């Protein structure tokens, strides 16, 4: 069983069903696969597909748990900020590279 890690603030969103998607830099994955999240939660992967990062839709941003807040009314901007906080601008990981 694989373990994937999420930032602490996403765990309640996962448990409440607000975060139902995640984007990861992976080469290959085949559903169905059970993943353990931070050693506390288990999820079943039901679909894996490839998508350019900067092609993410508004609906996918919301499914990523990027809900409008007073600081970020635009879920896409919130998702981009989170991505950059995790992966930065390293070659191959930068928003523009994806």
DSSP file (Angstrom, degrees, kcal/mol; ACC not computed):
  #  RESIDUE AA STRUCTURE BP1 BP2  ACC     N-H-->O    O-->H-N    N-H-->O    O-->H-N    TCO  KAPPA ALPHA  PHI   PSI    X-CA   Y-CA   Z-CA
    1    1 A X              0   0    0      0, 0.0     2,-0.3     0, 0.0    34,-0.1   0.000 360.0 360.0 360.0 134.6    0.0    0.0    0.0
    2    2 A X  E     -a   35   0A   0     32,-0.7    34,-2.8    35,-0.0     2,-0.5  -0.621 360.0-144.0 -88.6 148.4    1.3    3.4   -0.9
    3    3 A X  E     -a   36   0A   0     -2,-0.3     2,-0.4    32,-0.2    34,-0.2  -0.950  14.7-172.0-110.5 131.6    1.2    6.4    1.4
    4    4 A X  E     -a   37   0A   0     32,-2.5    34,-1.7    -2,-0.5     2,-0.4  -0.939  14.2-139.5-119.5 148.9    0.6    9.9    0.1
    5    5 A X        -     0   0    0     -2,-0.4     2,-0.3    32,-0.2    32,-0.1  -0.879  15.6-173.0-114.5 138.6    0.9   13.0    2.2
    6    6 A X        -     0   0    0     -2,-0.4     5,-0.1     2,-0.0     2,-0.1  -0.887  37.6 -94.2-121.2 154.2   -1.4   16.0    2.3
    7    7 A X    >>  -     0   0    0     -2,-0.3     3,-2.2     1,-0.1     4,-0.6  -0.407  43.0-111.2 -63.5 146.9   -0.9   19.3    4.1
    8    8 A X  H >> S+     0   0    0      1,-0.3     3,-1.0     2,-0.2     4,-0.5   0.815 114.3  61.4 -52.7 -37.6   -2.8   19.2    7.4
    9    9 A X  H 34 S+     0   0    0      1,-0.2     4,-0.5     2,-0.1    -1,-0.3   0.687  99.4  57.5 -68.9 -15.2   -5.4   21.8    6.4
   10   10 A X  H <> S+     0   0    0     -3,-2.2     4,-2.2     1,-0.2    -1,-0.2   0.692  85.2  79.8 -85.9 -18.8   -6.6   19.4    3.6
   11   11 A X  H <X S+     0   0    0     -3,-1.0     4,-2.5    -4,-0.6     5,-0.2   0.915  93.6  46.4 -58.6 -46.4   -7.4   16.5    5.9
   12   12 A X  H  X S+     0   0    0     -4,-0.5     4,-2.3     1,-0.2    -1,-0.2   0.889 111.1  53.8 -62.6 -35.5  -10.8   17.9    7.0
   13   13 A X  H  4>S+     0   0    0     -4,-0.5     5,-2.2     2,-0.2     6,-1.8   0.877 110.3  47.0 -64.9 -36.4  -11.7   18.7    3.4
   14   14 A X  H ><5S+     0   0    0     -4,-2.2     3,-1.1     4,-0.2    -2,-0.2   0.938 112.5  48.9 -67.5 -47.2  -10.9   15.1    2.4
   15   15 A X  H 3<5S+     0   0    0     -4,-2.5    -2,-0.2     1,-0.3    -1,-0.2   0.846 112.9  47.7 -62.9 -34.4  -13.0   13.7    5.3
   16   16 A X  T 3<5S-     0   0    0     -4,-2.3    -1,-0.3    -5,-0.2    -2,-0.2   0.508 115.7-114.1 -86.1  -4.4  -15.9   16.0    4.5
   17   17 A X  T < 5S+     0   0    0     -3,-1.1    -3,-0.2    -4,-0.5    -2,-0.1   0.623  86.1 114.4  84.0  13.1  -15.8   15.1    0.8
   18   18 A X  S   <S+     0   0    0     -5,-2.2     2,-0.8    -6,-0.2    47,-0.5   0.804  71.6  55.3 -83.7 -31.1  -14.8   18.6   -0.5
   19   19 A X        +     0   0    0     -6,-1.8    45,-0.2    45,-0.2    -1,-0.2  -0.882  59.4 148.4-104.4 105.5  -11.4   17.5   -1.7
   20   20 A X        +     0   0    0     43,-2.3     2,-0.3    -2,-0.8    44,-0.2   0.344  57.5  52.7-119.8   2.5  -12.0   14.6   -4.1
   21   21 A X        -     0   0    0     42,-1.8     2,-0.3    39,-0.1    -1,-0.0  -0.947  55.3-175.8-134.0 156.6   -9.1   15.1   -6.6
   22   22 A X        -     0   0    0     -2,-0.3     2,-0.5     2,-0.0    42,-0.0  -0.978  16.2-143.2-150.0 145.1   -5.4   15.5   -6.3
   23   23 A X        +     0   0    0     -2,-0.3     2,-0.3    41,-0.1    -2,-0.0  -0.923  25.6 173.2-108.7 131.4   -2.7   16.2   -8.8
   24   24 A X        -     0   0    0     -2,-0.5     2,-1.3     2,-0.1    -2,-0.0  -0.953  40.1-114.3-134.6 152.7    0.7   14.5   -8.4
   25   25 A X        +     0   0    0     -2,-0.3     2,-0.3     2,-0.0    -2,-0.0  -0.752  61.0 145.2 -86.3  95.6    3.8   14.3  -10.4
   26   26 A X        -     0   0    0     -2,-1.3     3,-0.1     1,-0.1    -2,-0.1  -0.940  48.3-148.4-132.8 154.3    3.7   10.6  -11.2
   27   27 A X  S    S-     0   0    0     -2,-0.3     2,-0.3     1,-0.3    -1,-0.1   0.837  81.2  -0.8 -88.5 -36.8    4.8    8.6  -14.2
   28   28 A X        +     0   0    0      2,-0.0    -1,-0.3     0, 0.0     2,-0.3  -0.983  56.7 165.6-157.8 139.3    2.2    5.8  -13.9
   29   29 A X        -     0   0    0     -2,-0.3     2,-0.5    -3,-0.1    19,-0.1  -0.974  15.5-157.9-152.4 145.0   -0.6    4.7  -11.7
   30   30 A X        -     0   0    0     -2,-0.3    15,-0.1     2,-0.1     2,-0.1  -0.952  27.5-110.2-131.2 114.9   -3.3    2.2  -12.3
   31   31 A X  S    S+     0   0    0     -2,-0.5    15,-0.1    17,-0.1     2,-0.1  -0.400  87.8  60.6 -76.3 163.2   -6.7    2.2  -10.4
   32   32 A X  S    S+     0   0    0     13,-0.6     2,-0.4    -2,-0.1    14,-0.2   0.545  74.7 144.9 -77.8 142.2   -8.2    0.7   -8.4
   33   33 A X  E     - B   0  45A   0     12,-0.9    12,-3.2    -2,-0.1     2,-0.5  -0.998  42.7-136.1-142.8 136.6   -5.6    1.3   -5.9
   34   34 A X  E     - B   0  44A   0     -2,-0.4   -32,-0.7    10,-0.2     2,-0.4  -0.846  24.4-169.7 -96.9 129.1   -5.9    1.9   -2.1
   35   35 A X  E     -aB   2  43A   0      8,-2.7     8,-2.6    -2,-0.5     2,-0.5  -0.922  16.8-138.0-118.8 144.6   -3.8    4.7   -0.7
   36   36 A X  E     -aB   3  42A   0    -34,-2.8   -32,-2.5    -2,-0.4     2,-0.6  -0.870  16.7-147.8 -99.5 132.7   -3.2    5.6    2.9
   37   37 A X  E >> S-aB   4  41A   0      4,-3.5     3,-2.9    -2,-0.5     4,-2.0  -0.900  71.8 -31.8-105.0 118.5   -3.2    9.3    3.7
   38   38 A X  T 34 S-     0   0    0    -34,-1.7    -1,-0.2    -2,-0.6   -33,-0.1   0.759 108.8 -72.3  46.7  31.7   -0.9   10.5    6.4
   39   39 A X  T 34 S+     0   0    0      2,-0.2    -1,-0.3   -35,-0.2     3,-0.1   0.613 129.6  74.6  64.0  15.2   -1.3    7.1    8.2
   40   40 A X  T <4 S+     0   0    0     -3,-2.9     2,-0.3     1,-0.3    -2,-0.2   0.689  87.9  42.1-123.8 -36.7   -4.9    8.0    9.2
   41   41 A X  E  <  -B   37   0A   0     -4,-2.0    -4,-3.5     2,-0.0     2,-0.4  -0.844  60.0-150.1-119.4 151.8   -7.3    7.8    6.2
   42   42 A X  E     -B   36   0A   0     -2,-0.3     2,-0.3    -6,-0.2    -6,-0.2  -0.972  15.9-176.3-120.2 138.2   -7.6    5.4    3.4
   43   43 A X  E     -B   35   0A   0     -8,-2.6    -8,-2.7    -2,-0.4     2,-0.5  -0.939  20.6-134.5-130.1 154.6   -8.9    6.3   -0.1
   44   44 A X  E     -B   34   0A   0     -2,-0.3     2,-0.5   -10,-0.2   -10,-0.2  -0.945  17.6-138.3-110.0 123.8   -9.6    4.3   -3.2
   45   45 A X  E     +B   33   0A   0    -12,-3.2   -12,-0.9    -2,-0.5   -13,-0.6  -0.691  26.7 172.1 -79.3 124.3   -8.3    5.7   -6.5
   46   46 A X        +     0   0    0     -2,-0.5     2,-0.3     1,-0.3    -1,-0.2   0.609  62.2  22.5-109.3 -16.9  -11.1    5.2   -9.1
   47   47 A X        -     0   0    0      2,-0.0     2,-0.4   -17,-0.0    -1,-0.3  -0.977  54.5-174.4-154.6 136.6   -9.6    7.1  -12.0
   48   48 A X        +     0   0    0     -2,-0.3     2,-0.3    -3,-0.1   -17,-0.1  -0.999  18.6 157.0-130.8 130.6   -6.2    8.2  -13.2
   49   49 A X        -     0   0    0     -2,-0.4     2,-0.4     2,-0.0    -2,-0.0  -0.979  38.0-112.1-149.1 162.4   -5.6   10.4  -16.2
   50   50 A X        +     0   0    0     -2,-0.3     2,-0.3     2,-0.0    -2,-0.0  -0.785  38.2 163.2 -99.7 137.1   -3.0   12.8  -17.5
   51   51 A X        -     0   0    0     -2,-0.4     2,-0.2    47,-0.0     5,-0.1  -0.987  42.9-106.6-151.7 140.3   -3.7   16.5  -17.8
   52   52 A X    >   -     0   0    0     -2,-0.3     3,-1.7     1,-0.1    46,-0.1  -0.512  32.5-130.8 -66.3 134.9   -1.5   19.6  -18.3
   53   53 A X  G >  S+     0   0    0     45,-1.5     3,-1.6     1,-0.3    -1,-0.1   0.902 104.8  52.2 -56.3 -47.1   -1.4   21.4  -14.9
   54   54 A X  G 3  S+     0   0    0     44,-0.3    -1,-0.3    41,-0.3    -2,-0.1   0.495  98.6  68.3 -74.8   0.3   -2.2   24.8  -16.3
   55   55 A X  G <  S+     0   0    0     -3,-1.7    -1,-0.3    43,-0.3    -2,-0.2   0.280  70.4 136.4 -95.1   9.7   -5.3   23.3  -18.1
   56   56 A X    <   -     0   0    0     -3,-1.6     2,-0.1     1,-0.1    -3,-0.0  -0.295  48.5-134.6 -60.9 138.1   -7.0   22.7  -14.8
   57   57 A X     >  -     0   0    0      1,-0.1     4,-2.1    19,-0.0     5,-0.1  -0.421  19.8-110.3 -89.6 167.0  -10.7   23.7  -14.8
   58   58 A X  H  > S+     0   0    0      1,-0.2     4,-2.2     2,-0.2     5,-0.2   0.912 120.5  53.3 -60.6 -43.5  -12.6   25.7  -12.2
   59   59 A X  H  > S+     0   0    0      1,-0.2     4,-2.1     2,-0.2    -1,-0.2   0.884 109.1  48.8 -61.3 -38.4  -14.6   22.5  -11.3
   60   60 A X  H  > S+     0   0    0      2,-0.2     4,-1.4     1,-0.2    -1,-0.2   0.868 107.5  54.6 -70.3 -35.6  -11.3   20.6  -10.8
   61   61 A X  H  <>S+     0   0    0     -4,-2.1     5,-2.1     2,-0.2    -2,-0.2   0.922 110.1  47.2 -61.0 -42.7   -9.9   23.5   -8.6
   62   62 A X  H ><5S+     0   0    0     -4,-2.2     3,-1.6     1,-0.2    -2,-0.2   0.907 110.3  51.6 -64.8 -41.1  -13.0   23.1   -6.4
   63   63 A X  H 3<5S+     0   0    0     -4,-2.1   -43,-2.3     1,-0.3   -42,-1.8   0.723 101.7  62.4 -68.4 -20.8  -12.6   19.3   -6.3
   64   64 A X  T 3<5S-     0   0    0     -4,-1.4    -1,-0.3   -45,-0.2    -2,-0.2   0.510 126.2-103.2 -78.1  -5.1   -9.0   19.9   -5.2
   65   65 A X  T < 5S+     0   0    0     -3,-1.6     2,-1.6   -47,-0.5    -3,-0.2   0.571  77.3 140.3  94.3  10.4  -10.4   21.6   -2.1
   66   66 A X      < +     0   0    0     -5,-2.1     2,-0.3    -6,-0.2    -1,-0.2  -0.631  28.1 174.7 -88.5  81.7   -9.7   25.2   -3.3
   67   67 A X        -     0   0    0     -2,-1.6     5,-0.1     1,-0.1     7,-0.1  -0.647  40.3 -92.3 -89.2 144.5  -12.9   26.8   -2.0
   68   68 A X        +     0   0    0     -2,-0.3     2,-0.3     5,-0.1     5,-0.3  -0.284  52.1 173.6 -56.9 136.0  -13.5   30.5   -2.3
   69   69 A X        -     0   0    0      3,-2.2     5,-0.0    -3,-0.1    -1,-0.0  -0.802  49.6 -96.5-132.5 175.4  -12.3   32.4    0.8
   70   70 A X  S    S+     0   0    0     -2,-0.3     3,-0.3     1,-0.2    -2,-0.1   0.813 127.3  44.2 -65.9 -27.5  -12.0   36.1    1.7
   71   71 A X  S    S+     0   0    0      1,-0.3     2,-0.4     2,-0.1    -1,-0.2   0.811 126.1  28.3 -84.5 -31.7   -8.3   35.9    0.8
   72   72 A X        +     0   0    0     -5,-0.1    -3,-2.2     1,-0.1    -1,-0.3  -0.824  56.1 165.7-134.4  93.9   -8.8   33.9   -2.4
   73   73 A X  S    S+     0   0    0     -2,-0.4     2,-0.7    -5,-0.3    -5,-0.1   0.778  70.5  70.3 -75.9 -25.8  -12.1   34.4   -4.2
   74   74 A X     >  -     0   0    0      1,-0.2     4,-1.9    -7,-0.1     3,-0.3  -0.832  69.1-159.7 -96.6 110.2  -10.6   32.7   -7.3
   75   75 A X  H  > S+     0   0    0     -2,-0.7     4,-2.6     1,-0.2     5,-0.2   0.820  91.5  57.8 -58.1 -32.0  -10.1   28.9   -6.8
   76   76 A X  H  > S+     0   0    0      2,-0.2     4,-2.6     1,-0.2    -1,-0.2   0.923 106.5  47.3 -65.7 -43.1   -7.6   28.8   -9.7
   77   77 A X  H  > S+     0   0    0     -3,-0.3     4,-2.2     2,-0.2    -1,-0.2   0.885 112.3  50.8 -64.4 -37.7   -5.4   31.4   -8.1
   78   78 A X  H  X S+     0   0    0     -4,-1.9     4,-2.2     2,-0.2    -2,-0.2   0.925 111.0  47.9 -64.8 -44.5   -5.6   29.6   -4.8
   79   79 A X  H  X S+     0   0    0     -4,-2.6     4,-2.7     1,-0.2    -2,-0.2   0.919 111.2  50.8 -61.8 -43.9   -4.7   26.3   -6.4
   80   80 A X  H  X S+     0   0    0     -4,-2.6     4,-2.6     1,-0.2    -1,-0.2   0.903 109.5  50.8 -61.1 -41.8   -1.7   27.9   -8.2
   81   81 A X  H  X S+     0   0    0     -4,-2.2     4,-2.0     2,-0.2    -1,-0.2   0.910 111.8  47.3 -62.6 -42.8   -0.5   29.4   -4.9
   82   82 A X  H  X S+     0   0    0     -4,-2.2     4,-1.9     2,-0.2    -2,-0.2   0.927 111.5  50.8 -64.7 -45.0   -0.6   26.0   -3.2
   83   83 A X  H  X>S+     0   0    0     -4,-2.7     4,-3.3     1,-0.2     5,-0.6   0.936 112.0  46.8 -57.8 -47.8    1.2   24.3   -6.2
   84   84 A X  H  X5S+     0   0    0     -4,-2.6     4,-1.4     1,-0.2    -1,-0.2   0.847 109.4  54.6 -65.4 -33.3    3.9   26.9   -6.1
   85   85 A X  H  <5S+     0   0    0     -4,-2.0    -1,-0.2    -5,-0.2    -2,-0.2   0.860 117.5  36.5 -67.0 -34.1    4.2   26.6   -2.3
   86   86 A X  H  <5S+     0   0    0     -4,-1.9    -2,-0.2    -3,-0.2    -3,-0.2   0.933 135.6  17.8 -82.7 -49.8    4.7   22.8   -2.6
   87   87 A X  H ><5S-     0   0    0     -4,-3.3     3,-1.0     1,-0.2    -3,-0.2   0.640  85.4-167.2-103.7 -17.4    6.8   22.5   -5.8
   88   88 A X  T 3<< -     0   0    0     -4,-1.4     7,-0.3    -5,-0.6    -1,-0.2  -0.291  53.2 -52.1  65.4-148.0    8.2   26.0   -6.3
   89   89 A X  T 3  S+     0   0    0      5,-0.2    -1,-0.2     6,-0.1     5,-0.2   0.016  81.4 147.1-117.1  25.4    9.8   26.9   -9.6
   90   90 A X    X>  -     0   0    0     -3,-1.0     3,-2.5     1,-0.1     4,-1.4  -0.330  64.9 -85.7 -60.1 144.1   12.2   24.1   -9.9
   91   91 A X  T 34 S+     0   0    0      1,-0.3    -1,-0.1     2,-0.2    -2,-0.0  -0.273 117.3  15.8 -53.7 131.5   12.8   23.0  -13.5
   92   92 A X  T 34 S+     0   0    0     -3,-0.1    -1,-0.3     1,-0.1    -2,-0.1   0.225 123.5  62.9  87.7 -14.1   10.1   20.5  -14.6
   93   93 A X  T <4 S+     0   0    0     -3,-2.5    -2,-0.2    -6,-0.1    -6,-0.1   0.559  72.4 112.9-114.5 -16.0    7.8   21.4  -11.6
   94   94 A X  S >X S-     0   0    0     -4,-1.4     3,-1.0    -5,-0.2     4,-0.8  -0.193  77.8-114.9 -63.0 151.4    7.1   25.0  -12.3
   95   95 A X  G >4 S+     0   0    0     -7,-0.3     3,-0.9     1,-0.3   -41,-0.3   0.889 117.7  51.5 -51.5 -44.6    3.5   26.0  -13.2
   96   96 A X  G 34 S+     0   0    0      1,-0.2    -1,-0.3     2,-0.2    -2,-0.1   0.757 104.0  58.1 -69.1 -24.7    4.6   27.1  -16.6
   97   97 A X  G <4        0   0    0     -3,-1.0    -1,-0.2     1,-0.2    -2,-0.2   0.658 360.0 360.0 -77.4 -16.2    6.4   23.7  -17.3
   98   98 A X    <<        0   0    0     -3,-0.9   -45,-1.5    -4,-0.8   -44,-0.3   0.417 360.0 360.0-104.2 360.0    3.2   21.8  -16.7
